[in-house]
Amino acid sequence: MIYPANFEEKIGFDRIREQVTALCSTPSAKAKLAEEGFSTSADEIERRLSLMNEMRSLLMLERDFPDGDYPDPAPLVAKIRVEGSYLLAAEADQLRKALVTVGAIAEFILGRGGARYPRLWELSRRVTLFPEIVRAIDAILDDRGEVKDSASPELQQVRRAIREREGQAAKRLQQVLQRAKQAGIVDADAVLSVRDGRSVIPVAAANKRKLQGFIHDESATGRTFYVEPVEVVEINNELKELEYAERREVVKVLSAFTESIRPDAEAIADAGDYLSSVDMIRAKARWALANDAGKPILSTDDRLELRTARHPLLQQTLRAQGREVVPLDLALDRRKHILVISGPNAGGKSVCLKTTGLMQYLFQCGYPVPASEVSELPVFRSIFIDIGDEQSIDDDLSTYSSHLRNMKNMLAGASDRTLVLIDEFGSGTEPTIGGAIAEAILERLLERGCYGVVTTHYANIKYFASNAEGVANGAMLFDVQRIRPLFKLEIGKPGSSFAVEIARKIGLPEEIIRAASDKAGSDHINLERQLREIARDKRYWEQKRDRIRLTDRKIEELEQSYAAQLARIRQERSEILRAAKAEARELMAEANRRIEQTIKEIREAQAEREMTRFIRRDLDAFKERVEQADAVDTEKAARIEREMEKLRRRRERREERRRQPVAAGDAQPVVAPPREIEVGSKVVLEGQQTPGVVQSLKGDKVQVAFGQLLTTVDRKRLRVVSNSEYREATRPVTARTVVSVDVAARKLNFKDHIDVRGMRASEAVEAVQNFIDDALMVGVGSVTILHGKGTGALKEEIRRYLRTVPDIAGVADEHADRGGAGITVVTFGSE
């Protein structure tokens, strides 16, 4: 049960349905959408939302899905069913387009298999295709949708005769026109014209009797008459008779075709119903993509939890103004199933209430829900709302009377499967009795086990919510410093109305504000002051927590940068040492050759003094060059050692800062525990840089494969490294390792997209790593990663990893029509 009758208008659902309806191509789909109303069946809700969600994924990921305007075969089927009727040529062409579209959609979905789109696959599996009807239409209609000459032998003969008579008539008319020009009856520049389907010659009024024939028309001025010469009257009469014969033959062909498909009318209607269903589901999916909506979780434990919920109409309005809507986070369960929201006027209380009602109604109508896909919603049998002023002169109802009538109807139908939404609870009458009646009604709703969201300014309702089991307080946050609402809901404490602050900001005289404070009493003022202080302190600690999170993130990024820099320096050091050793070996070999050559030359010169001095001088010069090269290598090694020492000192200072005790109230940094060594772990041996893979464990002994070398070492000497560190350390410098894999098989089974929604960040990044490795192996040009939008944390983690892969040429958001920021498009290429 939905109450009141204008419930959809109150929450804005009617405008959303109009938006989705506008996205349908066919009238049948629009009618089908109007029929899909509020459902209390969990299976039906799951079916509708699953179909929408699969279509949404299909539109985002599939490039060649038939996504144009769909024709509607419903009126054509209605005509086919009538005995003696026949389809016109344009209608037969429309039927062909509809059947071809049905076949293309069904074959596309069935070709993807039941695993990817199970609900759409099941819907498409039962549809009947009509290739023979399509061929029959192709046999009688041409590309322009007109009946072909070859549709029947009789029609072909009639049209041949028509063309012959038209040729004869044109030739005869030209002859008559030339003779008339020569005789001066018509102007020299006169041309043939057509009047009432007849070819005629324009003749001046003075000469109309000089040209034998029938006058068919005259000009507006009466100066020109249009005459059909007698020489062509008989031919034109024959043409008219042939045109009638052609029309009869076309009707005969179309009647025969319609008669042949009349037995299939019901099956064609079923195919049309399938097309309208797909059109309706596609309209929902298009609206979901345009409004960042999706499929929430169907709650099995009566939990109602909204995460980052947004009222789509408000979001559209703010987006047009270049502003962002503040999302709503709200949770109700059997322990706390009624929420009392308080706070300042224009602070967003009514928006929270409408958003809650709209999200639940969209869910139970099978529409996409503009909230995080991890939101959970139960199934209610009834939803009641009391919002706005419904006073009626005709019914003699005041504002408060209308509220009381709504309360009476709610209490009559309330149960533990009811969602109640009440705005400005108890308002409209004297505050004391109004607040008391509201509290009594709230007690009764609580006894019935109803779920509810209630907004109020009454202190007794806030107090009741603080002490009653099953009721929770909620506050709309307010920026006390800037005197402006933040439109953000906080559950767990009541909110202040901030009446004094708002009055002071508006400019109400200070003496009036002081007088009002005195009249309200110190207890009320103190309570409001305490609420303001709580709000201010909460805001301060939230800002401090955000700063700590930002600092931690920057420290992590710096640590990663230092680690990468240290690894690069170590690699440079290894390369320099390797080159120095090779150069030293070459120098030693050269020195030995020089010494041997010197000894040989001294012997050959028979120890002549001048020659000996010359040879020794040459040997000393070579020795000096060797010493200079050694000094350069020593300086390079010293520079590397200095850089490594700097990095070590930075890391020690960072660790020392982390070990220092933090001030009271500051957030404690979370230190990740060391990862355990298990089979398949990537590890590094103490004092080495080359990582290996754990093969087996035997007590404290671990068998590790370092490349082709298999060795057993003590567990304490090993340190676990991440997959990215392992790939970075094992990536070859000049050439890739040739892995013996069946690339053809990988290409056959590889999919160019991956869906990581719902995964934890670590699981998603690992899945993306494997996916990117496979993509590089099979050599595709680009791939897509579907991660959803949410808070953006999952997207940021994935892109942080993608920036470390050198073979990736570009990373960007998908086009807005196909998912926008919820999908990352990765392009590969050489840097």
Long-range contacts (C-beta under 8 A, 24 or more apart in sequence): 1-381, 1-382, 1-383, 1-413, 2-38, 2-382, 2-383, 3-382, 3-383, 3-384, 3-385, 3-406, 3-409, 3-410, 3-413, 4-385, 4-390, 4-406, 4-409, 7-361, 7-383, 7-385, 8-361, 10-354, 10-385, 10-387, 10-388, 11-354, 11-357, 11-358, 11-361, 11-385, 12-311, 12-313, 12-354, 12-358, 13-358, 13-361, 13-362, 13-365, 15-313, 16-287, 16-312, 16-313, 16-358, 16-362, 16-367, 19-287, 20-283, 20-284, 20-287, 20-367, 21-283, 23-282, 23-283, 23-286, 23-287, 24-279, 24-280, 24-283, 25-69, 25-70, 25-72, 25-279, 26-70, 26-71, 26-72, 26-74, 26-275, 26-276, 26-279, 27-72, 27-74, 28-72, 28-74, 28-272, 28-273, 28-275, 28-276, 28-279, 29-70, 29-72, 29-276, 29-277, 29-279, 29-280, 29-283, 30-280, 31-276, 32-276, 32-277, 32-280, 33-280, 33-283, 36-280, 36-365, 36-366, 37-365, 38-361, 38-364, 38-365, 38-383, 39-364, 39-365, 39-366, 40-364, 40-379, 40-380, 40-381, 41-379, 42-298, 42-379, 44-366, 45-298, 45-363, 45-364, 45-366, 45-379, 46-298, 47-119, 47-366, 48-365, 48-366, 49-295, 49-296, 49-363, 49-366, 49-368, 50-118, 50-119, 50-295, 51-119, 51-120, 51-123, 51-281, 52-281, 52-284, 52-285, 52-288, 52-295, 52-366, 52-367, 52-368, 53-285, 53-294, 53-295, 53-368, 54-117, 54-118, 54-119, 54-120, 55-120, 55-278, 55-281, 55-282, 55-284, 55-285, 56-285, 56-288, 56-289, 56-294, 56-368, 57-117, 57-755, 57-786, 58-109, 58-117, 58-120, 58-285, 59-282, 59-285, 59-286, 59-289, 59-818, 60-289, 60-786, 60-814, 60-818, 60-819, 60-822, 60-823, 61-753, 61-784, 61-786, 62-108, 62-112, 64-108, 65-105, 65-108, 66-101, 66-104, 66-105, 66-108, 67-282, 70-98, 70-101, 70-275, 70-278, 70-279, 71-97, 71-98, 71-101, 72-98, 72-272, 72-275, 72-276, 73-98, 73-99, 73-268, 73-269, 73-271, 73-272, 73-275, 74-269, 74-272, 74-276, 77-265, 77-268, 77-269, 77-272, 80-258, 80-261, 80-262, 80-265, 80-268, 81-262, 81-265, 83-262, 85-258, 86-251, 86-254, 86-255, 86-257, 86-258, 86-259, 87-254, 87-257, 87-258, 88-254, 89-141, 89-145, 89-146, 89-147, 89-250, 89-254, 90-145, 92-137, 92-140, 92-141, 92-145, 92-254, 92-257, 93-137, 93-141, 93-145, 95-133, 95-137, 95-268, 96-133, 96-134, 96-137, 96-138, 96-141, 98-271, 98-272, 98-275, 99-129, 99-130, 99-133, 99-134, 99-268, 99-271, 100-134, 101-275, 102-127, 102-129, 102-271, 102-272, 102-274, 102-275, 103-129, 103-130, 103-131, 103-134, 105-275, 105-278, 106-274, 120-281, 123-274, 123-277, 123-278, 124-274, 127-270, 127-271, 127-274, 128-267, 128-270, 128-271, 129-271, 130-264, 130-267, 130-268, 130-271, 133-261, 133-264, 133-268, 136-257, 136-260, 136-261, 137-257, 140-253, 140-254, 140-257, 147-250, 147-253, 147-254, 151-250, 151-253, 152-249, 152-252, 152-253, 154-249, 154-252, 155-246, 155-249, 155-250, 155-253, 158-242, 158-245, 158-246, 158-249, 159-246, 161-242, 162-239, 162-242, 162-243, 162-246, 165-235, 165-238, 165-239, 165-242, 166-239, 168-235, 169-199, 169-232, 169-235, 169-236, 169-239, 170-199, 172-229, 172-231, 172-232, 172-235, 173-199, 173-201, 173-229, 173-232, 175-231, 176-201, 176-211, 176-229, 176-231, 176-232, 177-201, 180-211, 183-210, 185-210, 185-211, 186-211, 193-226, 195-226, 197-240, 198-228, 198-236, 199-228, 199-232, 199-236, 200-226, 200-227, 200-228, 201-226, 201-227, 201-228, 201-229, 202-226, 203-227, 284-366, 284-367, 284-368, 285-368, 287-367, 287-368, 288-368, 289-817, 289-818, 289-819, 289-820, 291-315, 291-316, 291-368, 291-370, 292-370, 292-789, 292-822, 293-367, 293-368, 293-369, 293-370, 293-371, 294-368, 294-369, 294-371, 294-372, 294-373, 294-788, 295-368, 295-369, 295-373, 296-363, 296-369, 296-371, 296-372, 296-373, 296-374, 296-375, 296-376, 296-377, 297-373, 297-374, 297-375, 297-376, 297-377, 298-376, 298-377, 298-378, 298-379, 299-376, 299-377, 299-378, 301-333, 301-334, 302-333, 302-334, 302-378, 303-331, 303-332, 303-333, 303-376, 303-378, 304-330, 304-331, 304-332, 304-333, 304-360, 304-376, 304-377, 304-378, 304-419, 304-451, 305-330, 305-331, 305-332, 305-333, 305-375, 305-376, 305-377, 306-330, 306-331, 306-355, 306-356, 306-359, 306-371, 306-375, 306-377, 307-371, 307-372, 307-374, 307-375, 308-371, 308-372, 308-790, 308-791, 309-355, 309-356, 309-359, 309-369, 309-370, 309-371, 309-372, 309-375, 310-355, 310-370, 310-371, 311-351, 311-354, 311-355, 311-358, 311-370, 312-358, 312-370, 314-351, 315-370, 326-486, 326-487, 326-488, 327-371, 328-352, 328-355, 328-356, 328-489, 329-489, 330-356, 330-453, 330-474, 330-489, 330-491, 331-491, 332-451, 332-453, 332-472, 335-470, 336-470, 336-471, 336-472, 337-449, 337-450, 337-451, 337-452, 337-470, 338-420, 338-442, 338-445, 338-446, 338-450, 338-451, 338-452, 338-453, 338-454, 338-465, 338-470, 338-471, 338-472, 339-452, 339-453, 339-454, 339-471, 339-472, 339-473, 339-474, 339-491, 340-425, 340-442, 340-454, 340-455, 340-456, 340-461, 340-462, 340-464, 340-465, 340-471, 340-472, 340-473, 340-474, 340-494, 341-453, 341-454, 341-455, 341-456, 341-474, 341-475, 341-476, 341-489, 341-495, 342-455, 342-456, 342-457, 342-461, 342-462, 342-473, 342-474, 342-475, 342-476, 342-494, 342-495, 342-496, 342-497, 343-475, 343-476, 343-477, 343-478, 343-485, 343-495, 343-496, 343-497, 343-498, 344-476, 344-478, 344-485, 344-495, 344-496, 344-497, 344-498, 344-499, 344-502, 345-497, 345-502, 346-485, 347-476, 347-477, 347-478, 347-485, 347-486, 347-487, 347-495, 348-476, 348-485, 348-487, 348-488, 348-489, 349-423, 349-455, 349-476, 350-387, 350-423, 350-455, 351-487, 352-453, 352-455, 352-476, 352-489, 353-387, 353-421, 353-422, 353-423, 353-453, 353-455, 354-387, 354-421, 356-421, 356-453, 357-383, 357-385, 357-419, 357-421, 357-453, 360-419, 372-790, 373-757, 373-758, 373-788, 373-790, 374-758, 378-451, 379-417, 380-417, 380-418, 380-419, 380-451, 381-415, 381-417, 381-418, 382-413, 382-414, 382-415, 382-417, 382-418, 382-419, 383-418, 383-419, 383-421, 384-409, 384-410, 384-413, 384-414, 384-418, 384-419, 384-420, 384-421, 385-420, 385-421, 385-422, 386-410, 386-421, 386-422, 386-423, 387-421, 387-422, 387-423, 388-423, 398-428, 399-428, 400-427, 400-428, 400-429, 400-434, 403-427, 403-428, 404-437, 407-441, 410-445, 411-441, 411-444, 411-445, 411-448, 414-444, 414-445, 414-448, 414-450, 415-448, 415-449, 415-450, 416-448, 416-449, 416-450, 418-448, 418-450, 418-451, 419-450, 419-451, 419-452, 420-445, 420-450, 420-451, 420-452, 420-453, 420-454, 421-452, 421-453, 421-454, 422-452, 422-453, 422-454, 422-455, 423-455, 424-455, 424-456, 424-457, 425-454, 425-455, 425-456, 425-458, 425-461, 426-456, 426-458, 426-461, 427-456, 427-457, 431-458, 434-458, 435-459, 435-460, 435-461, 436-460, 439-464, 442-471, 443-468, 446-470, 446-471, 457-497, 459-524, 459-527, 462-494, 465-494, 466-494, 475-531, 475-535, 477-535, 477-538, 477-539, 478-535, 479-539, 480-532, 480-535, 480-536, 480-539, 481-536, 490-538, 493-531, 493-534, 494-531, 495-531, 495-535, 496-528, 496-531, 496-532, 496-535, 497-528, 498-528, 498-532, 499-528, 500-528, 501-532, 541-665, 544-665, 544-666, 544-667, 545-667, 548-666, 548-667, 549-667, 552-669, 555-654, 559-654, 562-647, 562-650, 562-651, 563-725, 564-728, 565-647, 566-644, 566-647, 567-689, 567-728, 567-729, 569-640, 569-643, 569-644, 569-647, 570-644, 570-689, 572-640, 573-637, 573-640, 573-644, 574-689, 576-633, 576-636, 576-637, 576-640, 577-637, 580-633, 580-636, 580-637, 583-629, 583-633, 584-630, 587-626, 587-629, 590-622, 591-622, 591-623, 591-626, 594-619, 594-622, 595-619, 674-720, 675-720, 676-720, 677-702, 677-715, 677-718, 677-720, 681-720, 682-720, 682-721, 682-722, 682-723, 682-725, 682-726, 683-718, 683-719, 683-720, 683-721, 684-718, 684-719, 684-721, 684-729, 685-713, 685-717, 685-718, 686-717, 686-718, 686-719, 689-729, 690-729, 690-730, 691-721, 691-725, 691-726, 691-729, 691-730, 694-718, 723-766, 723-769, 724-769, 724-801, 724-804, 728-804, 739-777, 741-777, 743-777, 743-778, 746-774, 746-777, 746-778, 747-778, 747-779, 750-774, 750-775, 750-778, 750-780, 752-780, 752-782, 752-783, 752-784, 753-783, 753-784, 753-785, 753-786, 754-783, 754-784, 754-785, 754-786, 755-786, 756-785, 756-786, 756-787, 756-794, 756-798, 757-786, 757-787, 757-788, 759-794, 761-793, 761-794, 761-797, 764-794, 764-797, 764-798, 765-797, 765-798, 765-801, 768-798, 768-801, 768-802, 769-801, 772-802, 772-805, 772-808, 772-826, 775-826, 775-828, 776-807, 776-828, 780-828, 781-827, 781-828, 781-829, 782-825, 782-826, 782-827, 782-828, 783-825, 783-826, 784-814, 784-823, 784-824, 784-825, 784-826, 785-823, 785-824, 785-826, 786-819, 786-822, 786-823, 787-822, 787-823, 787-824, 788-822, 789-820, 789-821, 789-822, 792-821, 795-821, 795-824, 798-824, 799-824, 802-826, 806-831, 807-831
